[in-house]
Amino acid sequence: MGASTKPGRYALLAAEMLDDRGHPAVLFGKKEGVVRGNKILTSLNEIPADIDTVTMYLSENNQTEYEDFIIDLKPKRVIFNPGAENFEFEDRLQSAGIEPIEACTLVMLSTGQY
């Protein structure tokens, strides 16, 4: 959540690193674009139902409109990257049986913890 094609953005680096490590990714953002042949989706209707992990790069204020959708998606976990922490949403996720994790996706991928 929060995919971008802007160089230097952590969301872009994470998408590239996921690709480098063979993790298929569904990219979602406000603006259309393509990252290594992977289209950035801009409509929730385009997101498949079988998502294992959501990695959050949106600020707390920008997450609100997606919270119910993510809970209904029922991923195993949601990773809140630095700057995306959202304690209320994390509590809602935990109540729904979804693991909230405050961590950096890039670090997790680099250290084999992803």
Backbone bond lengths (Angstrom), bond angles and torsions (degrees), N, CA, C in turn:
res aa  C-N    CA-C-N  psi(-1)  N-CA   C-N-CA  omega(-1)  CA-C   N-CA-C  phi
1 M - - - 1.453 - - 1.525 107.89 -
2 G 1.319 115.21 122.29 1.454 119.44 -178.70 1.517 112.53 102.26
3 A 1.339 116.64 24.22 1.468 121.03 -179.09 1.524 110.75 -58.91
4 S 1.331 114.86 149.42 1.455 120.72 -177.27 1.527 109.68 -149.79
5 T 1.324 115.03 154.25 1.466 120.35 173.35 1.529 111.14 -104.48
6 K 1.322 116.65 3.34 1.464 120.22 -178.07 1.522 110.90 -73.76
7 P 1.332 117.08 125.27 1.465 120.29 178.97 1.525 111.47 -57.00
8 G 1.316 115.70 139.69 1.454 121.80 178.18 1.515 114.58 88.64
9 R 1.338 118.01 -12.36 1.467 120.15 177.89 1.526 109.08 -72.48
10 Y 1.325 115.64 136.37 1.460 119.63 -179.07 1.527 111.57 -63.20
11 A 1.320 117.67 -32.98 1.460 120.20 177.90 1.531 110.46 -62.81
12 L 1.322 117.66 -38.48 1.466 121.20 176.99 1.525 110.27 -67.28
13 L 1.315 116.43 -45.42 1.465 120.09 178.73 1.526 111.14 -60.16
14 A 1.335 117.01 -39.38 1.463 120.64 179.10 1.525 110.61 -66.21
15 A 1.326 117.58 -42.79 1.469 120.57 178.44 1.529 110.32 -60.28
16 E 1.324 116.58 -42.39 1.466 120.53 178.83 1.530 111.35 -66.76
17 M 1.326 117.04 -41.01 1.457 120.58 -179.25 1.532 111.09 -69.21
18 L 1.331 117.13 -37.87 1.467 120.01 175.09 1.520 109.64 -59.56
19 D 1.328 116.66 -43.99 1.459 121.88 178.10 1.524 110.84 -62.86
20 D 1.330 116.94 -44.99 1.471 121.47 179.64 1.520 112.10 -57.74
21 R 1.330 115.98 -33.41 1.464 120.91 -175.56 1.527 113.25 -98.77
22 G 1.333 115.40 9.30 1.455 119.88 174.53 1.513 116.24 77.10
23 H 1.331 117.11 18.22 1.463 120.64 176.80 1.527 108.31 -91.83
24 P 1.324 118.13 116.18 1.469 118.61 177.00 1.525 109.90 -64.87
25 A 1.316 116.58 139.15 1.460 120.69 -176.74 1.519 109.91 -128.67
26 V 1.319 115.00 142.25 1.454 122.43 170.02 1.522 104.91 -106.12
27 L 1.315 116.32 116.75 1.461 120.82 -176.35 1.518 109.77 -96.09
28 F 1.339 116.25 133.53 1.456 121.66 178.96 1.517 108.57 -130.76
29 G 1.337 116.12 132.78 1.456 120.29 179.18 1.513 111.11 -157.31
30 K 1.309 115.48 178.22 1.466 121.64 -179.88 1.532 111.83 -77.42
31 K 1.343 115.67 -31.20 1.464 120.46 -176.85 1.520 110.24 -115.88
32 E 1.336 114.74 138.29 1.448 119.71 176.70 1.522 109.95 -65.08
33 G 1.308 115.45 153.07 1.447 121.97 177.34 1.510 108.68 177.43
34 V 1.317 115.41 -177.67 1.457 121.05 179.96 1.522 108.10 -137.41
35 V 1.316 116.07 133.98 1.459 122.29 176.14 1.523 107.02 -122.43
36 R 1.314 115.85 111.41 1.470 122.10 -179.31 1.523 112.33 50.32
37 G 1.305 116.06 45.05 1.454 121.37 178.55 1.521 114.56 81.34
38 N 1.313 117.33 -1.09 1.456 123.13 -178.51 1.537 108.52 -100.88
39 K 1.318 116.54 114.59 1.460 122.03 -176.97 1.529 111.17 -69.40
40 I 1.332 116.61 137.29 1.462 121.42 172.34 1.526 107.11 -82.52
41 L 1.319 115.35 117.72 1.458 121.46 179.30 1.526 109.58 -79.68
42 T 1.318 116.54 144.68 1.463 120.48 -179.72 1.528 112.10 -119.94
43 S 1.316 117.19 -0.54 1.460 121.90 178.99 1.524 109.57 -123.41
44 L 1.314 116.53 132.64 1.468 120.36 179.06 1.520 111.37 -60.76
45 N 1.320 117.78 -28.09 1.460 121.76 179.62 1.525 112.62 -62.59
46 E 1.314 117.32 -21.20 1.461 121.65 -178.83 1.530 112.85 -84.14
47 I 1.314 117.56 -13.39 1.465 121.21 -175.40 1.525 109.72 -78.59
48 P 1.341 116.95 126.46 1.472 119.56 179.29 1.527 111.17 -68.26
49 A 1.318 115.83 160.99 1.465 121.51 -174.64 1.522 113.69 -81.99
50 D 1.307 118.39 -11.47 1.471 120.69 -173.24 1.531 112.77 -103.44
51 I 1.306 116.26 56.92 1.468 121.97 -179.95 1.527 109.32 -92.27
52 D 1.330 115.96 127.62 1.463 121.73 179.95 1.530 111.74 -84.59
53 T 1.334 116.13 -44.80 1.467 122.06 -173.48 1.523 109.55 -135.81
54 V 1.321 116.24 134.32 1.460 121.60 170.61 1.519 106.03 -106.46
55 T 1.316 116.87 127.31 1.461 119.80 175.86 1.527 107.14 -111.27
56 M 1.317 115.51 120.00 1.453 123.48 -168.02 1.529 111.49 -97.33
57 Y 1.339 114.71 121.55 1.462 121.34 174.49 1.524 111.57 -117.91
58 L 1.336 117.32 9.41 1.457 121.27 177.43 1.519 109.85 -90.89
59 S 1.322 116.44 144.97 1.465 119.61 175.51 1.528 109.29 -67.12
60 E 1.304 116.19 162.43 1.466 121.81 -178.49 1.526 111.92 -51.10
61 N 1.325 117.45 -46.46 1.470 121.32 -178.66 1.523 112.61 -62.67
62 N 1.317 117.42 -31.36 1.461 121.59 -177.53 1.530 113.29 -88.03
63 Q 1.324 117.32 -2.05 1.458 121.22 -179.84 1.524 112.67 -88.07
64 T 1.315 117.27 -26.09 1.465 122.83 -169.38 1.527 113.13 -48.85
65 E 1.317 117.84 -46.86 1.465 120.44 -175.59 1.534 113.06 -68.95
66 Y 1.332 117.50 -12.15 1.466 120.95 -177.69 1.529 113.65 -107.78
67 E 1.312 117.59 -7.85 1.469 120.65 -173.10 1.522 113.05 -58.36
68 D 1.326 118.16 -51.34 1.463 120.36 -178.71 1.532 110.73 -62.43
69 F 1.317 116.77 -40.21 1.468 120.67 178.59 1.530 110.61 -59.59
70 I 1.321 116.60 -45.83 1.469 120.38 -178.72 1.526 110.46 -64.63
71 I 1.313 117.62 -42.33 1.466 120.25 178.21 1.529 110.11 -62.03
72 D 1.325 117.45 -43.49 1.465 121.17 178.67 1.528 112.35 -66.49
73 L 1.321 116.74 -27.17 1.469 121.99 178.16 1.531 111.11 -67.79
74 K 1.317 115.98 -27.68 1.461 123.92 178.64 1.547 113.89 56.62
75 P 1.323 116.84 52.95 1.468 117.49 174.02 1.529 108.45 -70.38
76 K 1.319 117.03 163.89 1.464 120.36 177.03 1.527 110.49 -69.91
77 R 1.345 115.91 -34.30 1.462 119.35 -176.13 1.523 110.78 -153.49
78 V 1.327 114.62 158.09 1.459 122.18 172.46 1.520 106.59 -127.09
79 I 1.325 115.67 122.53 1.465 121.51 179.29 1.532 107.74 -95.54
80 F 1.320 115.59 119.99 1.461 122.03 176.64 1.528 107.78 -96.60
81 N 1.314 115.81 104.46 1.453 121.14 -179.81 1.523 110.01 -71.36
82 P 1.336 118.01 160.85 1.469 120.16 -179.89 1.537 111.35 -51.71
83 G 1.319 115.42 129.91 1.456 121.91 -177.70 1.515 113.28 94.37
84 A 1.342 117.07 -10.33 1.462 121.43 -178.97 1.524 112.10 -109.12
85 E 1.313 117.69 5.34 1.464 120.78 -178.03 1.522 110.23 -56.19
86 N 1.345 115.05 141.41 1.456 120.38 -177.33 1.526 107.02 -153.58
87 F 1.329 116.44 90.71 1.464 121.85 -170.72 1.528 113.09 -61.78
88 E 1.328 118.01 -39.27 1.468 120.11 178.63 1.525 110.92 -63.96
89 F 1.325 116.74 -45.88 1.457 120.68 179.52 1.530 110.23 -65.42
90 E 1.322 116.57 -39.70 1.462 120.43 177.80 1.530 110.62 -59.16
91 D 1.324 117.45 -41.04 1.470 121.56 177.06 1.528 110.80 -63.83
92 R 1.324 116.62 -42.15 1.475 120.49 178.38 1.524 110.75 -62.70
93 L 1.316 116.17 -42.08 1.468 120.12 178.84 1.521 110.58 -61.54
94 Q 1.320 115.35 -47.77 1.462 119.79 -178.82 1.534 110.52 -60.09
95 S 1.308 117.51 -41.34 1.472 121.84 177.63 1.529 111.37 -62.93
96 A 1.335 116.66 -28.00 1.465 121.63 179.80 1.531 112.00 -89.36
97 G 1.339 117.18 3.93 1.458 120.66 179.05 1.514 114.08 81.86
98 I 1.325 116.88 19.16 1.471 122.78 179.33 1.522 107.94 -108.86
99 E 1.318 116.28 130.78 1.469 120.46 -176.60 1.527 111.29 -78.66
100 P 1.335 118.17 116.81 1.464 120.30 171.76 1.539 109.00 -87.64
101 I 1.314 116.39 135.66 1.458 121.14 -179.70 1.516 108.51 -129.40
102 E 1.324 116.98 125.43 1.463 121.02 172.82 1.519 106.68 -94.26
103 A 1.317 115.69 106.05 1.465 120.78 -176.18 1.524 108.72 -163.42
104 C 1.300 114.81 174.04 1.456 121.22 177.04 1.527 108.16 -104.34
105 T 1.317 116.09 119.49 1.458 120.67 -179.97 1.520 111.02 -56.67
106 L 1.318 117.72 -39.99 1.467 121.13 -179.75 1.529 111.49 -61.64
107 V 1.314 116.65 -43.59 1.467 120.85 178.66 1.524 109.67 -66.55
108 M 1.339 116.80 -43.93 1.458 120.13 179.33 1.531 111.36 -58.38
109 L 1.315 116.37 -43.55 1.473 120.26 178.71 1.522 111.22 -67.62
110 S 1.327 117.27 -40.28 1.470 121.16 -178.62 1.514 113.38 -66.62
111 T 1.334 116.51 -30.04 1.459 120.79 -175.49 1.525 112.95 -104.12
112 G 1.326 117.67 6.22 1.456 120.99 178.83 1.519 114.36 75.35
113 Q 1.335 118.27 17.79 1.463 121.94 -179.60 1.509 113.17 -94.71
114 Y 1.334 117.11 -1.66 1.455 120.14 -176.45 1.518 109.25 -71.19
